Amino acid sequence: MNKYRTFLLAAALGAVFAPLAQAQVVIVNAGDGTAELSKDKVAAIFSGKDKSLKPVDNAALRNAFYPNVVGKSSDQIKAYWAKLEFTSKGKAPHEESNGQAVANYVASNPGSIGYVDAGDVGAGVKKVYEQ
């Protein structure tokens, strides 16, 4: 009976808090010619394999973004970028503290790409991928 109650409580809490969760979206500068991107393309950009755009990390969402899109934890990604920097094969993404800061940075820097909560998409940026 305890398992059943626990299940019901978890289901009820999920139903209450699910609407509060926002989708994460990947954004680029509104003036960039970049169209919609695939998950694989986004993963390649944020793992340094595709250098077509300059990635911007969102410190507030990193722990959710990288496992879902790139398939690595944020710690694995940090270690990966440290190795690339040490061997002069790449430079870690610029980092901002939150979604609004990422959106402002991307809006002011053509050629950059970042990830934010859907609510942070505003003037100067456009959505190219949503997870």
BELQUI-V90830 format. One record per helix or strand of 2 or more residues. SS is the DSSP state (2 for helix, 1 for strand). FROM is the first residue (numbers start at 0). TO is the last residue. Records with the same first field share a line. If there is no record, write none. Layout:
BEGIN
SS: FROM-TO / FROM-TO
END
This chain:
BEGIN
2: 1-19 / 38-45 / 61-68 / 73-85 / 98-107 / 117-119
1: 23-28 / 53-57 / 93-95 / 111-116 / 124-129
END
